[in-house]
Each structure stands twice: as structure tokens, then as C-alpha cells.
Amino acid sequence: MLFRKRARLGALVLIMGCTGGDDRIEGDPAEHAHTHRAPHGGTLVVLGEEFAHLELVFDPRTGTVEAYILDGAAESGVAIADRELRFTVEGIATPMVLEARSSALTGESPGSSSRFGGHWTDLIEDEQFRATLALITVRGIEFREIVFGFPEGNEEPREVGEHDPVDLGEKHEEEQDEH
């Protein structure tokens, strides 16, 4: 009986695949590719193996940049302690800095914010660039030297279900052994 429960649970995990942000487009050759949709219409930069995302929204007409720190599914904001995010952009000597933003609506402030902003006037009229995020700490994990292109980001499409398998059966079996 335990084997049947485990087999059904395993099948359910395989059928469900990743529960976050499966944005397949009908007729797309990468029909089975797994991607996330940027909630603010920007470019997603993955941090770790889907641990978190940074969404970069850039207006090349004004040089205005907004960055949002998001969870692994790129759906919810994650406040971080960093007060600024520092980027280097290929071909530009001056580092680009985004400062943490306050929000009366969310109660966020520098030191506990999921939103950063600034102006990158050196990039006005540039619709494509390559950049490196020097350092960001999300939920106690440091990510260094994150390289990405704009507007494509750094997330490589994956096959649906290509994530590390989740074996819920072992936990269930341990619970059964305890009883």
C-alpha cells in the first residue's frame, strides 16, 4: 500500500512539474520550455538555480532604471538588506548604482526593500547592453558577479519538469515509520 501511495504521489509530482510561471505560447517551437514572466514588464535575471530573480526595468529614452527583487517563481517581492546594487556595464567605465527605495504602501525602506532605482544616463538610447551585478544577498545567500544581457536576461529556457526531482515519498515513509 505504501508503494502505491508513493507511486501516485510521484506521478502527481511529475505531472505537475514546476508550479510557477509556465508561460508557453501556442505554436512556439520551444513549446515545452519553462520560463517566468516579469511582473513589471522588465528583464528577468535569475539568481542561483531559480532561488530568486532580479527584474530590471529600463527606459532607454530617459535612462531610468527600476529593479525588483523577486522570489524563485518571479511572482512576489523579496525585501533584502542591501542598500544599493552595483553593476558594471560593458563599454562604460563608471559603475551603475541603484539605490534601495522606500514605499509607504509596503512599509519597505532602505535596508529592507525589494525595489531599487536610479538613472543610468550613460545608457540613454542604448536598447541592448551586457552587465554584471557585483553582489546581492537574498535571504542570507550571496550571489556574486551575475552576468546578463539586456533585454534577454540570463535565464535559459528549461524543459517543463526539468527541475531537481522532489521526492515527497521519503518524507511520507519516515512519517509512517514514526507511527
N, C-alpha and C positions, 0 to 999 in steps of 0.2 A: 504494500500500500504506500509506503514511504517513497518507493521508486516511482510509482505513478504520479504522486503529488509533485515530486521533483521534476519528472519529465514534463508534466503540464506547465509547471512554473517556468522551466527552461524554454519551452516552446513559446510561452507568453512573452518572455524577455526577448527572444529572437524576433517575434512578430512585431513587437512594439519598437524595437531598435532604440534610437535616441529620441527622447520625448520633446526635445527643444528645437523649435525653429526649422523644421524640414520644409524648405521653400523650393519645391520642384515646379518647374514651368512646363506646361503641356507641350510636347513635341521637342523639348530641349534634348540635344544629344547626350548631355550629362544628366539624363532623367533620374538616375539613381544617386546623384551627387547630394551630399549633405552640406548645407550652408546655413548661415544665420542671416537674418535681415537686420540691418542697422535701424534702430527705432527712431533716430533723428535724421535719417536720410544721408548719413555720412559714410565713411570708410571704416571697416572693422579691422582691427589689429588684434590677433589672438595672442594671449599671454599664457605660456605653458601649453599643455595638452588640453585645451578647452577649459582651463581653470578659470579664466576671466577674459574679458575683452576691453579694449580701449576703442571708442568710436571717435573718429576725427572728422569734424565738420569744418570745411574750409571754403571761404568765399574768395576766389581769385581776383574779383574786382576790387575788393576793399582790403584784403589781407587778414580779415577777421577769422580767428580760429577758435572753435569750441571743442573741448574733449570731454567725453563722458566715460567714466569707469563703470563697466557692466559685469554682470555675473557670467558664468560659463555658457549660458543659453542666450546671452546678449539680450536679455529682456528687462532686468531690473538693475537699478543703480547700486553701486557698492561704494560707500564712503571710505576714503583712505586717509592716512595721517600725513602723507606728503603734502607740502605746501606749494610746491611747484613741480612741473615736469619739464625736463631739459632735453631738447632734441638737437641733433646736428643734421644739416641738410646738405647733400652733395652739391658742391659748387658754391657754397656760401660759408664764409669764414666765421661769421657771428653765430653763436648758438641761439636757437629759438627757444624761448621760455614761455610756458603757460602757467598762470597763477591760479591757485585754488579760488573758487567762487563761493560766496555766501548766498544763501537763499532763505528768506523769511518763510517761504511756503513749506520747505522741507526741514528747516531748522539746521541746515548744514552751514558750516563756516570753515575757514582755512584751518587745517589740522584734522578735519573730519568732513571731507567733501567728496562728492562723486563727480563734480563738474569743475572744469578748468577752462581758462580762456586767455586770449591775448590777441595781439596783432603782429603778423609776420609781414611787414611792409616789403621786405626783400623778395617776397614771393608773389607780389601783385602781378597779375597777368600770367602767372605760371599755373597751368592746369594739371601738370604732372611733375612729380619730383620723387626722389628717394631720400628717406630719412632714417635716423636711428634714434630711438628713445634710450637715453643713457641709463636710467634706473627708475623703477616703480616698485612699490611694495604694496601688495594686495593681500589682505587677510594674513599678514605675517610672512608672506613668501616674497622674496626679492626676485625681480626679473631685470636682467641687465642686457644692454646692447641689443635691443629688439629692432631689427631691420625690417622696413616695409616700404612698399611703393605706394604712391598716391596717384590715382584714386583706387588702385586694385587691392591694397591692403596686403596681408601676408598669409591669409587663411587659404590652405589648399583644400579644394573640394574632396570629400571622402565619400565612399560608398555608404549608403544608409546601413546602419548596423555595424560599421567598421570600428566602433569604439571598443575599448577593452571589455571583454565579456564580464557580466555581473553574475556571480554565482550565488543566488539567494538560497539555493538548496542547502549549502553547508550551514548557514545560519539556522535554517529551519531544522536541520538534522541535529544541531547542537541543542536547540530548544527541546526537541523530542527526547534527547538523551537525559536532560535535566529532570524530566517528569517521570 
